[in-house]
């Protein structure tokens, strides 16, 4: 059974669009950080962290929520 989105009757939310893109391997964004770098992103979509080297990696994560 097709969903309303698949039938073109409804537009997907950004969260659903992100999940569809992720499932299709589309729109993957990779950020490479070096010592002293920082990055900000909206964490309401699937995300992950990876150290792609053999060197140890330390990071500080700050999570804030708007009231």
N, C-alpha and C positions, 0 to 999 in steps of 0.2 A: 504494500500500500504506500503510495507516494504521500509525502508531507506537503503542507501548504507551500513551503519554500520550494520544494522540488517541482510543484505544479506551477510556480510563478505567481501564486496568489498572495504571497506575503514575502516581505524582505527579511532576511535573517538579521538578528542582532549582531553586534560586533563580536560577541563571544562565540556565537554559532558560526559566523563567517570565519573566525580564527580557527575553530576546530575543523571545519571543512578544509580550509587551506592547509592546516597541519597534516590532516589525513592524506591529502593529495601531494604533500611535500612541496607546497607552494608558499612562498613568502617567509621562509625560514630566515631569521636574522641572527647573525653571529657578530659579537663584539669581542675584539681581542684587546685585553688590558695589559698594561705594563706597570711596573713599580710607580706608585704615586697617582695612577689614573683612578678615575671614578666614573660611575655610570648611573643614570636614573632611568627608571622605566615604570610604567603602570603594570602592576603585578596581577591584574585581573584576568590575564590570559595564561595559558600553559607556558611554563618557562623552566629552565634548568641551568645548572652551572657545571662546568667541566674544566679540569686542569689537564691540558693536552700535552704536558711535558712531564719529565721525570723529576723535575725540581719541586721542592716543597712549595706550597702556596698557602698564604694566609690572607683572609679578607674580613672586613667588618661589614655587617649588614644592618641597616637601619630600616625598620618598618614603621610607617606612620599611617594613621587613619584619620581622615577628615571627619569632623563631627557633623 
